[in-house]
Amino acid sequence: MRRGHPMERRALPLNALRTFEVVARNLSFTRAAAELGVTHGAVSRQIIALETSMRMPLFHREGSRIRLTNEGSRLFTGVAPALDRIAATMDSLQDSTAARVLSVNAPPTFTMRWLIPRLTGFQRANQNAEVRLATGTGSPQTLKMNDYDVVIRRLADDDDAETLRPTPFLSGALVAVASPDLIGTRPVQSLDDIAPFRLIEAATNVVGWPDWFARAGGSMPTPTRFLRLEEMFYAVQAALDGLGVALVPSALVVDDLAAGRLQRILDVPGVFERDYCHVVSPVTRNPELARAFCAWLDHEGQEARRLSSSVMGDGMA
């Protein structure tokens, strides 16, 4: 005689189970958060809620490391193939229009400030294409590449070059910018003139203000007031709102510079970081459309370089 009853389907915590599968597969809350495009805290809350509802621990927590409990292993053994079967079934039910669906994963700020404003050009040339945008910042290696046709990331030349074959299309040069209203009150003519302003930077920057000051031939002002923000978009918006001077990729603010919404601070050569690259999934279901999208990105990148050169000079292109 069977003991108990299976959990009613309507009560299944599907979001928590999906989060659990990603954490269990990576054995890392941090990598799971990057893959899911959410915060570490959001992942942790989902797992705690699942453990609470099941009344059992699913992970052993050993400092910064985790490993599955016996119960966690059993759950992963059941959940992972079930999610794969669901995904496979949904794939098999796609009609002929699926061949014109292009799934793209790109960084949030890039998507909002660069990709979306230009996307009408691609849609105009590919009227039957349906572009689906998702955002994330983790390495393409942490993503399930069969979920996306094209992934856009800031990558160095040697970042997974052999396995991913990334193609750079947009400069990652960083430039110092501020609102003209802010600078109008205290013009900046030398490095010393920057001292009164708050310095804004995003946590996603690999290089930062010390690199910019060194490139300018000086050193950080003392004392220094910082405004450090989690995402690049917040840094750009903070600069637009006059909260200080931001160090951001020139490609993401060139339209604002051209329109006069932002002003470049001093004529300092760009501090070069990782370029924006596109990666075509090796298992894309629409390679022709993926190649067309990447070719369009290359063209738009060239146009952006020309605009950058006219606004800021060749050194920033």
C-alpha angles and dihedrals in degrees: 000000000000115000119225127346132277115257112269110257093234088059096053110120094225097171091050092047091051090050090047092053092053093047092046092048093050097032085217133097090203096053090043091053090051092049093047093042094234136109126278088244093055091053092047092051092051092052093046090049091050093048090048093050091047092042093225138089115255097187137041107225112210108174107291092345128083135191133182122265117224088263091048091052091051091049092048090050089057101036102046098058090040091057090046090052091050091050092047092049092050090048091052091052095056111118127220092281089069088078087070096050115107117192114201129184116197139156113282098240093044090050094050101039104031114014104043095047089055100037095094088072092060093043091051091054093042104036095167094052120104110206116203114194126202126172132223143139104209124109115277085242090068093053128085094246092200087069093063139043096202131020122195120200142151102257136170120233092260098042105122088320096160097047101034103029094208117198116210115223106158132043119248094204112146122224133186112239139170141174113279088227090059095045092044090069094051113018115215113225100149140018090263089061090064093064096088093055129084112245114229123202138161125237089232092067115106092193121039149177097311088059091050094050091047090051088051090054097251143083137251115287117250121256098025125197114208136192107195116189132188099231134038091233090062090052092052092046091048089055092048089051093052099249094135145294115318130205105215140149108282091222091064096052103032091102090052091048092049091049093047095243089120133028128212114239113231125329096278118155113248121275100227120221130165117322123235108258135184123222123194114216111246088224099045112150091213109041093164093056091042090054090047090052092049091048088052090050089052091051093047089048090056091049090050090052090052091050091046091052092051093047102038108012133256093292091073099046 
